[in-house]
Amino acid sequence: MSAMFDRVAVLGVGLLGGSMGLALRFRRLARHVVGCSRTPANLREAMRCRAIDSFTTDPLGAVGDADLVVLAAPVSTIISLGRRVAPALKPGALVTDVGSTKATIVRELDAALAGRARFVGGHPMAGSDRTSIRYARGDLYYKAAYFITPSEKTDPAAADRLRALVVELGARPCVVAPDAHDRLVAAVSHVPHVVASGIAALVRELCGDDADLALSIAAGGFADTTRVAGSDPGLWTQIALENRDEVLRSIETLGRRLDGLRSSIERGDEVAVRRFFAEGREVRQAFVTRSPLPKRRSRPVVAIDGPAGAGKSTVSRAVAKALGFTYIDTGAMYRAVALLAQRAGLDLQQHDEITTLANSAALSFRLGAAGGSRICANGEDLEDAIRTPGISRLASPVSAIAGVRQALVAAQRAMGADGGVVMEGRDIQTVVFPDAEVKVFLTASDQVRARRRQLELRERGTEQSLEDTLREMRERDQRDSTRAVAPLAQAVDAVLVDTDTMTRDEVIAEIVRIARERMGTP
């Protein structure tokens, strides 16, 4: 598919802008993405995580040749930024924003950009209490509602073009008028933040000297209700003031409901009190039923994919140890099935028989004497037997058998269902756990990977020339990346870690850093 845009300028490379850049680049929707920010450190980080192709601190220079301009600045500065770049915009360019209020922004930028470019207001209902570029994700907008807010002055063709982009991002376009947008988000986003902050602060006011004790005994209800209170106070001050009328109307409505509850409790009116809670429960259940959001695991899944010889096994094992997680080597599972098929004298074309083996193998991992995990089938330790060049050659075609993959993917999902695992392979982040909280694609050049593989074989007592190792590796790369079933590919939201010039310890430290940042732990 050809790119939708030749050049895109993202003004503001925080969470939303960075995630937009990642999605545009990995989905090949833009040939070049230029980032712009006042902070060079943010731009360098955006380059490091591949959210942008180039950067500048000059917004006028950024937009000059851009077909699409995304205003991803704080909501209080979107209008002034749009006015500032207006003279430099390419005639006919599409300009949009990601601001969480719309009526004022749309009105002002419709006027400021008239005759220069085509403005269409936008607002993805996606985000986090962490707004740094370091938390940007290529799938942030995936399945999220994405508001498109045309006015009577909006070019219909421009609105259609933005809608097409939203669909390509994997989001759900929701076209409404700017005023309707502000009313809706006040109810489901802005006021919930107000309430969360109020409840959090209430602990200190009500409990006084015992506030620390109260917080130490608080459980899931308090944590869930106040999660968004951890957001940037400056950001939410801007939002509350920008959407003043709708926020005040929602607060007033909530106040009336709380006054009604207080009166019902004072009267001892059990029916009215029950009705209050029942209405809330009904709406909550409707949200849970209709929401496309993935269910949260108690602990995250760390998915590490990459080609053979990239160092996945060694690194993943060490990362799991550093995080206190369980390490699962999915490649060992396919090797085990290949070994069982070889023992049974099965030909690689006997897909049904090999699939039956995969379903009946009862694969599991146990802790070895040296501390590493060892693959077992039906209780038999196969770890040493599967680490030979012959089994390596068999494992790739066996893994391409649809029935085998179906059986082992189900087993892998069961192993990682509750999270707390580091799972490595070739399709973990794209097939097994596409909703993994942490995704890393580990790679290196062919020559580096071949030398590592040769050393690994030598340590296991097998001598093989570098030329043969390199040839086998390239053949396996070709099979794995072009097979019809679950080909090797980097997930759109995975962090790429090229290990050519990194030591093993540096790679481990980098992945642990990425995982802890995504987990929100130091």
N, C-alpha and C positions, 0 to 999 in steps of 0.2 A: 504494500500500500504506500502511495506517495505521501509525503508530509503535508499536513493541512496548512502549515505556515512555514515560510522560508526563514524568517527571523522573528523571535519573540523577545521582548524586553520585560523582565520581571523587576519592578521597582519595589524593593523590600524583600530581603531573603531570610526572613524568619521561618517559623513553622509552616505557615500557609504558602508563602512565596517559594520557599525551598521545596516543599512538597509538590507544588505546581511544576517547578523546574524538573524535578525527578520524574514526574509522570510524563511530562512532555517529551523528555529525552528518551526514556526507556520505552515508551510506546511509539517512538519515532513520529511524533506529531509535529515536530519542529526540526528544521535542519540546524538551527543555531539558537541557543538561548543565552542571552546576555543578562547578567544580574547587576543590580545597582543598589548601593547602600551607602550610608554615611560612614560606616564602620568597616575599614579594610579587613579586620580580623574576621568579620562575618562573611565577607566575600571570599576570603581564602578558605574558610571552612566549607563554604558552598562549593568551591572548586574541588576541594579534597573529597567531598562525598558525591561529586559528579552531578550536582543539582543544576549547574550552569556550565557553559562552554567557555565563557569569557566574562570579564567584569569591568566595571568602571564606577567611580564615585560621582560622575557627572550625569544627572538624569537626562539632560538635553542631548548629550552625546549618545546615551543608551537608546533613546527612542527614535533617532533620526531615520533609520532604515527599517524600523520594525513594522511588520504586518499586524502584529498583535502586541498590545501593551497591557500588562496586568499591574494594576495599582494595588500592591499588597502591603501598603504602609499602615500604621495605626489609623483607626477610624477618624480621629480628630485632624489628621493631616492629609487625608485622601483628596479633599477638595482643593486645598492649596497646592498640592503636588500636581494634580491634574491641570490646574490653571498655569502652573509654572512651565510644564512641558508642552502646553498647547501649541506655541509657535513653532516648535521643532518637529511636530508630528508629521509623519508621511501622509500625504493626502489620501483620504479614504481608509486609513488604518482603523482597525477595530480596537477600541479601548474598553476595558472592563475593570472592575474592582472586586475585592473580596470582603468589603466592609459589612459589619453585622447590623448596621442601620442603613436605610435606603432612601427614604423620602427626601431628605435634605440633599444628600449626595447626588441623587438622580436629577433633582431640579437644578442644582447649581452646575453640574457638569454638562447637562444637556445644553445649558446656555453658554458655558465657557468653551465648549468644543464645537459648537454649531458652525458648519461651513468648513471645518478643518478635518475632523475625523468623525467616526461613528461610535457613540458611547452607548453601552448597554450595561446596566447595573447587574451585579452578580453577588451571590453570597453562599459559599459552601457551608453546610451545617456540619462542619468537621473541625476538630481542634483538640486542644489539650490544655491543662493548666501549665504545661511547659511549652513556652513559645519560641525557644531558641532554634536556630538552624540545625543544631545537633539532634533534634528530635524529629526532623523532617523525614517523611516516609513517602515512597512512591505510590503507596496504595491508600494514602490518607483519605482521598475522595471516593475510593471504591465503595459502591453501594450507599454512599451518603446522599442525602437530599441536597440538591444544589439549586438555590433560588436564582431565577432569571427575572428581572423586574423592569420590563419595558414600560415606557410612558407613552403618552400620545405623540411625542416628538421622536420616538425611537424608529429608526429605519428597520422595517420588518425583516429585510434580508440580513441585516446585522444580527438581529435577535435570533434568527434561524441558524446563523453561523455559530453563534455562541452556544446555542442548544446542541448543535452537532458536536462541538468540542466537548461539552459536558458528557454526552453519551460516550464519546471515545475515551474519556477519562474513567468510564465505568460508574459514573455517578447517576443519580436519578433526577432529571430536570424537573423543576417545579416552577411554572410560569405564573406569576401573580403581579398585581400592581404594587408599586412601592409602598403605599400606605397600608395595604393589606399585609405585606411582608412585615412591617414594623409591629403591627398588632399581633400577628402570629408568634413572632420570635420573642416579643415581650412576655407572652404567656408561657412558652416552653423553654426559654433560654435565659432571658434577662432577669426576670423575677425569681426563678430558681436560684440564680447566683445571689440575688439580694437576700433571699430566705436562708440560704446556706451560710452566708456570712453572719446573718443575724443570730442564727442558732449557735454557731461557733462562739461568737462573742458573749452569748447569753450565759455560757458556762461560767465565765469569769465573774459576771455580774451577780449570778444567783449563788454561786458556791464560794466566792470570796477566797479566804485562805485555804479552802479545801479544793480549789480548782485543779491543782495538780493531781490530787487523789482522784477526783472525778474523771479526769482525762485518762488516768492509768487504768480505770476499770471500764471505760467506754468500749463498746463492742461494735459489731457490724452495722447496727442501725445508725449510730453516730457517724461512723466512717463513711457509709454510703451517702448519708444526707448532707454531709459537709465537705465532700471531696472537692467540689468546685470552688470552695472558699479558699483553696490554695492558689487560685489564679492571681495574676498580676493586678494589684489594686489600681494602678494607674490606668490600665486598659479598661477596667470595668467602670471606673469613674467617667471616662470618656463615653462609654456606651450608654450609661445611665443618663447622662446629660444630653447626649445626641438624640436619644429616643425618649426624651423627657415625658411627653404627653402620654404615650402608651405605657411606659413604666409606671407613671403615677396612677393611671386608670387601673392597671392590674393590681398595684399595691392596695388601692382603695377597695377593690372588689375582694381581695384576700382579707383585708381588715374586716369587712362586713361579715364574711364567713366565720372568722375567728370570734367576732363579737357574738354571733349567733350561737356558736359552740359554747362560749363562756356562759351565756344566758341559760342554755340548756343544762349545763352542768350545775349551775346555781340552783335551778329549779328541780334538779334530780330527774330530768326528763330522759329516761333511758331510751325511749324510742327515737327521740331527736338526736341524741348522742350517737346511737348506733347508725342512724341514717348518715350522719356526717362521715363516719369511718367507712361505711359501705360504699358511699359515692366515690371516695378516694380509691378504695380497693378496686372498684369496677373500672375506673379510668386506667389505673395502673395495669390491670390484667389485659385491657385492650391494647395498651402500649406494648407489653411483653409479647402478645400474640402477633402483633403487626410489625414489630420492629425487625429490620434486617440485620441489626447489630449482632456480632458474634458473642456467644456466652463467654464470660471470663473464667479462666482457670485460676486456681489458687496460687500456682507458681508458673512462670513462663516456660515455653518450649524454645530452646535455642537450636535453630536449624542451620547446619553448615553443609553446603554443597560445593562441588567442584570436580574437575577432572582428575584422573588417576595421577598419583605422584605429586599432588599439590600439598601434601602433608596433612590431609584432613584427619586421619586417625590419630596421629601423635598429638596434634594440636587439640583436637576435640576432647581427647582423654584428659589432657592437662587443664583445659577450660572447665570441664565438668568437675574436676577436683577442686579448682579454685573457687567455683561457685557453690560447691556442695551438692551438685546435681548428679544424676545417674547418666552414665555414658552408654549410648546404644549405637553400635556399629552395624548399620543396615547392610553394608556391603558384605559383611560376614554372613548374613542370613542368605543372600543369594549364592555366595560361595558354598555354603553348607548344602543348599539344594542341588547345586552343580555336582558336588562330591557324591551325594546320595544317588543322583541320576547315573553318575559314572559307575558307582558300585553295583547298581542294578542292571548295568549293561544297556541302558537306554540310549537310543539315538536322539540327537538334538531335534529331530523332526517329530518325535513322539510327544507332542505338546500335552495331550490329555493325560498321559501317564506321568509326565513330570509335574503337571499341575496337581495330580493326586498325591504325589510325594510331598509337594509343598504344603498341602492342606493337612497331611497326616504327620508331618515331621515333629510337631511339638517343640518348636525352637524356643530356646531360652538362653539367658546369659547368667553366668555365675562369676564370682570374684575369684581370680587366680591367686596363687601364692605370692606373686610379685605385685599384687594390687590391681592388675588390669582385669578387664572383663574377658571372659572366654565363652565362645559360642558352643552350645550343646544342642543335640537333636535326639529326642526320645531318651534323654538322660546321658547320652554319650558325649564326651568332650571331643570336639572336632577342630579345636583352634589350630593346632599344629598342622593337621592334615590339609586344611584349606589354604594354607599360605605357600603354595607352590605355583610356579609359572603355568603349569598345565591347568590347574583349577582356575587361575586368573583368566586364561583364555576361554574356558568354558562358562565362566560366570556371566560374561557380557551377553552372549546369545540366550542363555537361560533367563536372564533378567528381562529380556525383550518379549518373553512369552506372556501374553495377556493374563492367562489364568494364574501363573506364578505371581505376577505383580499384584493381582487382585488379592491373592491369599496373604502375601507378605505385607502389603500396605495395610490391610485390616489388622494384622498382628502388630505392626508398628504403631498404628493409631491407638490401639488398646494399651500398648506399653507407655505411650506418652499422653494418655487422656487427661491425667491430672497434672500435667506439666512437671517441672522440676527435672527435665531431661535435656541432655545435649545429644542430638541425633544427627549423624552425618551420613551422606550418601550422594546421590546424583539428582534426586527429585523430591527431596524432603520439603523444600520451601515452595515448590510448584504443585505438588500432587499430594504428598502425605499430610503435611501441615501447612497449607497455604495461608492459614491464619496464625502462624507462629509469631510470637511476640518479638523474637530476635532472629533476623535472617542475615547470614554472611555467606558470600560466594568467594571461596578461596581458590586462587589460581597462581600460575607461574608459567614461565616460558617452557617450550617443549624440552629444550636441552637441560634446563635445571631440573625438571620433573623426572627426566630419564636418568640423570645422575643419582637423584635421590632414590629412585626405584632400584637401580643397580646396587646401591649401597645396602638397601633394605634386604635384597635377595642374598647378598654376600654375607650379611649378618645372620641369615637363616641357613647358611651353608650351601647356597646355590650360586655358581659362577655363571654370568651371562655377559656377553659383550655389550658395550654401550650402543653399538649400532643396532643389534637385535632388540635391545630394550627400547630404544627410541622408535624403531619400526613397529613393535607390538603396541607401544603406547599410542602412536598416531592412529593405528588401525582401530584400537579400542575407542579413542576419542571420536573417530568417524562413526563407528557403530552407535555409540551412546548418544551422540548429538543429532543423528538422523533417523533413529528408530521411530516407528510409528507410535509406539506406546511409551508415554512419559519420557521424552527425550531430555538429555542433559541441557539445562538452560538456566540462566540467572533470572531469579524472580525480579519483578519490576521494583520492588521495595527492598531488595537485598543490598547490603553494603559490600562493595567489591574490595577485597584485600589481596593485592598482588605481592607475593612473598619473594620475588626474585632477589631483592636487595635487603631483605629483612632476615634477622636471625630467628630461630624457633622461639626463643623467649620473647622477642619483640612482637611476633605474630600473636602469641598467646596473650600477652599483655594488652594488645590492641583489641582483640576480640572480647576479653574480659571487660575492658573499658566500655566497649559498645554495648555489651549485655547489661552492665550495671547502669548505664545511662538510660537504656530503654526500660529497665526495671525500676528506675528512680531511686537507686541505692548508691551510697558513696563507694 
